[in-house]
Amino acid sequence: MSYDNTPEFLKDALKFGINLGLERMEALDNLLGNPQKDLKVIHIAGTNGKGSTASFISSIMAASGKRVGVYTSPFLERFSERMRVIDGREALENLETDETIGEISDRDLSRLSALVEDAANTMEKNGLEHPTEFELVTAICYLWFKEQKVDIAVLETGLGGRLDSTNVIENPLCTVITAIGLDHTDRLGETIDLITAEKVGIFKKGCPAVVCDPDEMILDENFKGVVRDVVINRANELDVPVEFTTAGNITPTYTLDARMHFKLEGNDTIYTTKLLGLHQTRNAAAAIACARKIEGVTEEDITFGIAHATWKGRAECLCLDPVIMMDGGHNDQGAQSLATVLGDVLDGTLRGKPWRVVMGVMKDKNVDGMLNKLHEGGVNLHDVRTVLVNNSRSMNPNELSEKIKNVYNSTVKVSSFEDAREAVKIAYQDSLDDGMPLLVTGSLYLVGEVRGVLKELIRGEVD
């Protein structure tokens, strides 16, 4: 099911843009009675892998019988995806057939939005700045999770960490830092040490932290030591017990049902997951280390939770006949990880084979870098439909077509479409006819725009 259930006042608040800082969030929470202070929180920051790690952690927590609140962004198909409550194993299992399980209801969203809107208006009357859209949504999340009496809230930062709206949390059960890279440099800093400092800004005095080992991040070698030093220095300043997590020198295996199986270094357990790619073993390693710090979580809970974790639109296999993959990776690291997945998925049966692709990207991203990573990773783009994404930042599809031809060669078939949904319908029918695997990629905005259409096509609900 795909529809826009975003409250109007939140759409209107988009005009306030992105404005990092905690003053507005603190004032807003104070007017609402500081609901965040009643939550037990696992707090996650990083450049790549936050959502997947949040999915792993929340799935493990639910597997242990806990009532878990999960807050992530952005949403793909419904605004209500941004916050959900997973109440134990049964709800976790039901998510596999009904993706809307546990999402905030339209009624609760409307009711709590009104409360937050009143508080924001009070702030303005008192001479304070109006909160940003993300700050307003975060406040709604805190109110709802408190009402829902969640045992644990898993919160993903929106941007950065130190000045992110979620960073009003004072005593998290654990903080988690996933892979770090050079992204959002205009807001977080142009160097890897400045960006890392923003991410570890979620560390709190004495609270344990789990950090993906920099040696396993997709970074220039000279950056890895810088990241480690920044993490350690901040941890020492705040007396934070920090654990660097590693998947180890492992090679995951894939089966023809689009599942990945892997072990972690020093652990004989074989984990199975629907989240594909070597990078997901690293996200899982961080999630497992975090879970082991939470009271009442068993190793069986961890194995069950890893197996039932879902995170749509990230190397997601929607169909096996024909093979349909979707991935919203929008930077060099994401493209490199995707290239690895496409070579290994389905037991390597598609390695080197031509792909039909629907691609739309944001013009402010390093598109040349993304395309180079796909090319270097052996992804054989054969029949590409470039599209205009329903977003003001979308790159013109004709410009994207030229970039693809420059990185690949003149023999690749490229055509441009103004309508992403129409391009997907045509591409799907072509793959249905000739069996060529289909990939939709370039932006999470594109994935969100067309995922519902593709699922309807697969179910035979669209002519």
Disulfide bonds with the S-S distance in Angstrom:
none
